[in-house]
Amino acid sequence: MGNVHVITGGSGGMGKAIASLVGKTGTVLLADVNEERLALAKDELATKGITDVHYQTVDITDSANVKVLAEKTASLGTLKSIIHTAGLSPTMADSMRITEVNLVGTGIVLDEFIKLAVPGTVAVCISSMSGHFTPKEGPYTEVLKNPLAENVVETMEQFAQGNSGAAYGLSKLGVILIVEEQAWAWGQKGARIVSVSPGTINTPMGRQEASQQAEMKVLLDHTPLQREGEPSEIATAVEFLISDAASYITGTDLRVDGGTTANIAKFRAAHASN
């Protein structure tokens, strides 16, 4: 048995793009909530020559579900990477569910998969440029670093106050903070953990957000590269981060956002004038 790459949210545009690259170097295990979409993703990958693909339905907010996913991973080989793309965007759920999936779900996945980590294993968590729009230091910072603490969803709701966009930004900041917080623990196993913060990406989820949020147009208007990113551009970043070429990179976030975050001051000025 060889290396296994686990991709949560594996039936999504980003997940499939990542699988099409990492699948060249090992077994792929796609995980998502919908079995039909997973089967279609497997078939799509086969047309690209990626044939060593398995899938498992999973609810990342259910620790028992995630444990089963980890057990299947172990049965397939050695964990090379856990690439955690699963998450909800602001138009997909209410604020508490967004916190539960994006924050608590990330905590559950990392808590289970660190048990499988060996020297050379890499965890990549997909955050968002939205995580950089939320002040890193605040009354919520320590809460975000501990996603498995008791009543964390209810505690974070005091800050989100029913606003799905606020919950999303906070939860994605949480992903960045969790990665920093857990770098030591993963390092003790000879493993690495990083996050990637995409900007506006041309995926079905991205399309849904763009169609329902005027803010997305403002973001694009203030993106230095003047375009959306493609799923393949996230995939190549992930491919690099899990490779030996990135062997001294851990506990940090890589922004793949066309420069939007760097241009945040202009964005905020434009947003304030609307």
DOKE-531352 format. One record per residue (C-alpha): residue in three letters; x, y, z. Coordinates in steps of 0.5 Angstrom, whole numbers. Layout:
N
+--------+-------+-------+-------+
! residu !     u !     v !     w !
+--------+-------+-------+-------+
!    ALA !     X !     Y !     Z !
...
+--------+-------+-------+-------+
//
This chain:
274
+--------+-------+-------+-------+
! residu !     u !     v !     w !
+--------+-------+-------+-------+
!    MET !     0 !     0 !     0 !
!    GLY !     2 !     7 !    -2 !
!    ASN !     1 !    14 !     0 !
!    VAL !    -6 !    16 !     1 !
!    HIS !    -9 !    23 !    -1 !
!    VAL !   -16 !    25 !     3 !
!    ILE !   -20 !    31 !     0 !
!    THR !   -26 !    33 !     4 !
!    GLY !   -31 !    37 !     0 !
!    GLY !   -28 !    32 !    -6 !
!    SER !   -34 !    33 !   -10 !
!    GLY !   -33 !    40 !   -11 !
!    GLY !   -30 !    44 !   -16 !
!    MET !   -24 !    46 !   -12 !
!    GLY !   -23 !    39 !    -9 !
!    LYS !   -24 !    35 !   -16 !
!    ALA !   -18 !    40 !   -19 !
!    ILE !   -14 !    38 !   -13 !
!    ALA !   -15 !    31 !   -14 !
!    SER !   -13 !    31 !   -21 !
!    LEU !    -6 !    33 !   -19 !
!    VAL !    -5 !    29 !   -13 !
!    GLY !    -8 !    23 !   -16 !
!    LYS !    -2 !    23 !   -20 !
!    THR !     3 !    21 !   -14 !
!    GLY !    -2 !    16 !   -10 !
!    THR !    -9 !    14 !    -8 !
!    VAL !   -14 !    19 !    -7 !
!    LEU !   -20 !    18 !    -2 !
!    LEU !   -26 !    24 !    -4 !
!    ALA !   -30 !    25 !     2 !
!    ASP !   -37 !    29 !     2 !
!    VAL !   -44 !    29 !     4 !
!    ASN !   -47 !    27 !    -2 !
!    GLU !   -45 !    20 !    -5 !
!    GLU !   -48 !    21 !   -12 !
!    ARG !   -44 !    27 !   -13 !
!    LEU !   -38 !    23 !   -10 !
!    ALA !   -39 !    18 !   -16 !
!    LEU !   -39 !    23 !   -21 !
!    ALA !   -33 !    26 !   -19 !
!    LYS !   -30 !    19 !   -19 !
!    ASP !   -32 !    18 !   -26 !
!    GLU !   -30 !    25 !   -28 !
!    LEU !   -23 !    24 !   -25 !
!    ALA !   -22 !    17 !   -29 !
!    THR !   -23 !    21 !   -36 !
!    LYS !   -17 !    25 !   -34 !
!    GLY !   -13 !    19 !   -32 !
!    ILE !   -14 !    19 !   -25 !
!    THR !   -16 !    12 !   -23 !
!    ASP !   -14 !    10 !   -16 !
!    VAL !   -20 !    14 !   -13 !
!    HIS !   -24 !    12 !    -7 !
!    TYR !   -30 !    16 !    -4 !
!    GLN !   -33 !    16 !     3 !
!    THR !   -40 !    20 !     5 !
!    VAL !   -38 !    24 !    11 !
!    ASP !   -41 !    30 !    15 !
!    ILE !   -35 !    33 !    18 !
!    THR !   -39 !    36 !    24 !
!    ASP !   -40 !    28 !    26 !
!    SER !   -34 !    26 !    30 !
!    ALA !   -36 !    19 !    29 !
!    ASN !   -37 !    20 !    21 !
!    VAL !   -30 !    23 !    21 !
!    LYS !   -27 !    17 !    25 !
!    VAL !   -30 !    12 !    20 !
!    LEU !   -26 !    16 !    14 !
!    ALA !   -20 !    16 !    18 !
!    GLU !   -21 !     8 !    19 !
!    LYS !   -22 !     8 !    11 !
!    THR !   -16 !    12 !    10 !
!    ALA !   -11 !     7 !    14 !
!    SER !   -14 !     1 !    10 !
!    LEU !   -12 !     4 !     4 !
!    GLY !    -5 !     6 !     6 !
!    THR !     0 !    11 !     9 !
!    LEU !    -3 !    18 !    10 !
!    LYS !     1 !    23 !     6 !
!    SER !    -4 !    29 !     6 !
!    ILE !   -11 !    31 !     9 !
!    ILE !   -13 !    37 !     4 !
!    HIS !   -19 !    40 !     8 !
!    THR !   -23 !    44 !     3 !
!    ALA !   -30 !    42 !     6 !
!    GLY !   -34 !    48 !     8 !
!    LEU !   -40 !    53 !     7 !
!    SER !   -40 !    60 !     4 !
!    PRO !   -45 !    66 !     7 !
!    THR !   -51 !    64 !     2 !
!    MET !   -51 !    57 !     4 !
!    ALA !   -53 !    57 !    11 !
!    ASP !   -55 !    61 !    17 !
!    SER !   -49 !    63 !    22 !
!    MET !   -49 !    58 !    27 !
!    ARG !   -49 !    52 !    22 !
!    ILE !   -43 !    56 !    18 !
!    THR !   -39 !    56 !    25 !
!    GLU !   -41 !    49 !    26 !
!    VAL !   -38 !    46 !    19 !
!    ASN !   -32 !    51 !    18 !
!    LEU !   -30 !    52 !    25 !
!    VAL !   -32 !    46 !    29 !
!    GLY !   -31 !    41 !    23 !
!    THR !   -24 !    43 !    22 !
!    GLY !   -23 !    42 !    29 !
!    ILE !   -26 !    35 !    28 !
!    VAL !   -22 !    33 !    22 !
!    LEU !   -15 !    35 !    25 !
!    ASP !   -16 !    32 !    31 !
!    GLU !   -18 !    25 !    28 !
!    PHE !   -13 !    25 !    22 !
!    ILE !    -7 !    28 !    27 !
!    LYS !    -7 !    20 !    29 !
!    LEU !    -5 !    18 !    22 !
!    ALA !     0 !    23 !    21 !
!    VAL !     7 !    20 !    20 !
!    PRO !    14 !    24 !    18 !
!    GLY !    12 !    27 !    11 !
!    THR !     5 !    28 !    12 !
!    VAL !     2 !    34 !    11 !
!    ALA !    -5 !    37 !    13 !
!    VAL !    -8 !    43 !     8 !
!    CYS !   -14 !    47 !    11 !
!    ILE !   -17 !    51 !     6 !
!    SER !   -19 !    58 !     9 !
!    SER !   -21 !    64 !     5 !
!    MET !   -19 !    71 !     4 !
!    SER !   -25 !    73 !     8 !
!    GLY !   -21 !    71 !    14 !
!    HIS !   -16 !    76 !    13 !
!    PHE !   -21 !    81 !    13 !
!    THR !   -23 !    80 !    20 !
!    PRO !   -18 !    83 !    26 !
!    LYS !   -13 !    77 !    28 !
!    GLU !   -13 !    80 !    35 !
!    GLY !   -20 !    80 !    38 !
!    PRO !   -25 !    78 !    44 !
!    TYR !   -26 !    71 !    40 !
!    THR !   -19 !    70 !    38 !
!    GLU !   -18 !    64 !    44 !
!    VAL !   -24 !    61 !    42 !
!    LEU !   -23 !    60 !    35 !
!    LYS !   -16 !    57 !    37 !
!    ASN !   -20 !    52 !    41 !
!    PRO !   -26 !    49 !    36 !
!    LEU !   -27 !    43 !    40 !
!    ALA !   -29 !    47 !    46 !
!    GLU !   -35 !    46 !    50 !
!    ASN !   -41 !    51 !    47 !
!    VAL !   -36 !    54 !    42 !
!    VAL !   -42 !    55 !    37 !
!    GLU !   -46 !    59 !    42 !
!    THR !   -40 !    63 !    44 !
!    MET !   -38 !    65 !    37 !
!    GLU !   -45 !    67 !    35 !
!    GLN !   -45 !    72 !    40 !
!    PHE !   -40 !    75 !    35 !
!    ALA !   -43 !    73 !    29 !
!    GLN !   -50 !    76 !    32 !
!    GLY !   -54 !    72 !    26 !
!    ASN !   -50 !    75 !    20 !
!    SER !   -48 !    69 !    16 !
!    GLY !   -42 !    73 !    13 !
!    ALA !   -39 !    75 !    19 !
!    ALA !   -39 !    68 !    22 !
!    TYR !   -36 !    66 !    15 !
!    GLY !   -30 !    71 !    16 !
!    LEU !   -29 !    69 !    23 !
!    SER !   -29 !    62 !    22 !
!    LYS !   -24 !    62 !    16 !
!    LEU !   -20 !    67 !    21 !
!    GLY !   -21 !    61 !    26 !
!    VAL !   -18 !    56 !    20 !
!    ILE !   -12 !    60 !    20 !
!    LEU !   -11 !    61 !    27 !
!    ILE !   -12 !    53 !    28 !
!    VAL !    -6 !    52 !    23 !
!    GLU !    -2 !    56 !    27 !
!    GLU !    -4 !    53 !    34 !
!    GLN !    -3 !    46 !    32 !
!    ALA !     4 !    47 !    28 !
!    TRP !     8 !    44 !    34 !
!    ALA !     3 !    38 !    35 !
!    TRP !     4 !    36 !    28 !
!    GLY !    11 !    38 !    28 !
!    GLN !    12 !    33 !    34 !
!    LYS !    10 !    27 !    29 !
!    GLY !    15 !    30 !    23 !
!    ALA !     9 !    33 !    20 !
!    ARG !     7 !    39 !    17 !
!    ILE !     0 !    43 !    17 !
!    VAL !    -1 !    50 !    13 !
!    SER !    -7 !    53 !    10 !
!    VAL !    -9 !    56 !     4 !
!    SER !   -13 !    63 !     3 !
!    PRO !   -17 !    63 !    -4 !
!    GLY !   -20 !    69 !    -7 !
!    THR !   -26 !    69 !   -11 !
!    ILE !   -25 !    63 !   -15 !
!    ASN !   -29 !    60 !   -21 !
!    THR !   -33 !    54 !   -18 !
!    PRO !   -40 !    53 !   -17 !
!    MET !   -40 !    56 !   -10 !
!    GLY !   -36 !    62 !   -12 !
!    ARG !   -41 !    63 !   -18 !
!    GLN !   -47 !    62 !   -12 !
!    GLU !   -43 !    68 !    -8 !
!    ALA !   -42 !    72 !   -14 !
!    SER !   -49 !    72 !   -16 !
!    GLN !   -52 !    73 !    -9 !
!    GLN !   -47 !    78 !    -6 !
!    ALA !   -46 !    85 !    -9 !
!    GLU !   -40 !    85 !    -4 !
!    MET !   -36 !    80 !    -9 !
!    LYS !   -36 !    85 !   -15 !
!    VAL !   -33 !    90 !   -10 !
!    LEU !   -28 !    85 !    -9 !
!    LEU !   -26 !    83 !   -16 !
!    ASP !   -26 !    91 !   -18 !
!    HIS !   -21 !    91 !   -13 !
!    THR !   -17 !    85 !   -14 !
!    PRO !   -10 !    87 !   -17 !
!    LEU !   -10 !    82 !   -22 !
!    GLN !   -17 !    84 !   -25 !
!    ARG !   -20 !    77 !   -25 !
!    GLU !   -23 !    71 !   -21 !
!    GLY !   -18 !    65 !   -20 !
!    GLU !   -19 !    58 !   -23 !
!    PRO !   -19 !    52 !   -19 !
!    SER !   -13 !    49 !   -22 !
!    GLU !    -9 !    55 !   -19 !
!    ILE !   -11 !    53 !   -12 !
!    ALA !    -9 !    46 !   -14 !
!    THR !    -2 !    48 !   -16 !
!    ALA !    -1 !    51 !   -10 !
!    VAL !    -4 !    45 !    -6 !
!    GLU !     1 !    41 !   -10 !
!    PHE !     7 !    45 !    -8 !
!    LEU !     5 !    45 !    -1 !
!    ILE !     5 !    38 !     0 !
!    SER !    11 !    36 !    -4 !
!    ASP !    18 !    36 !    -1 !
!    ALA !    19 !    43 !    -4 !
!    ALA !    15 !    46 !     1 !
!    SER !    19 !    41 !     7 !
!    TYR !    20 !    47 !    11 !
!    ILE !    14 !    51 !    11 !
!    THR !     9 !    50 !    16 !
!    GLY !     4 !    53 !    21 !
!    THR !     3 !    59 !    16 !
!    ASP !    -2 !    61 !    11 !
!    LEU !    -1 !    62 !     3 !
!    ARG !    -6 !    67 !     0 !
!    VAL !    -8 !    65 !    -7 !
!    ASP !   -13 !    71 !    -8 !
!    GLY !   -10 !    75 !   -14 !
!    GLY !    -7 !    80 !    -9 !
!    THR !   -14 !    82 !    -6 !
!    THR !   -12 !    82 !     1 !
!    ALA !    -6 !    86 !     0 !
!    ASN !   -11 !    91 !    -3 !
!    ILE !   -15 !    91 !     3 !
!    ALA !   -15 !    99 !     5 !
!    LYS !   -17 !   101 !    -2 !
!    PHE !   -23 !    95 !    -2 !
!    ARG !   -25 !    98 !     5 !
!    ALA !   -25 !   105 !     3 !
!    ALA !   -29 !   103 !    -3 !
!    HIS !   -34 !    99 !     1 !
!    ALA !   -35 !   104 !     6 !
!    SER !   -37 !   109 !     1 !
!    ASN !   -43 !   104 !    -2 !
+--------+-------+-------+-------+
//
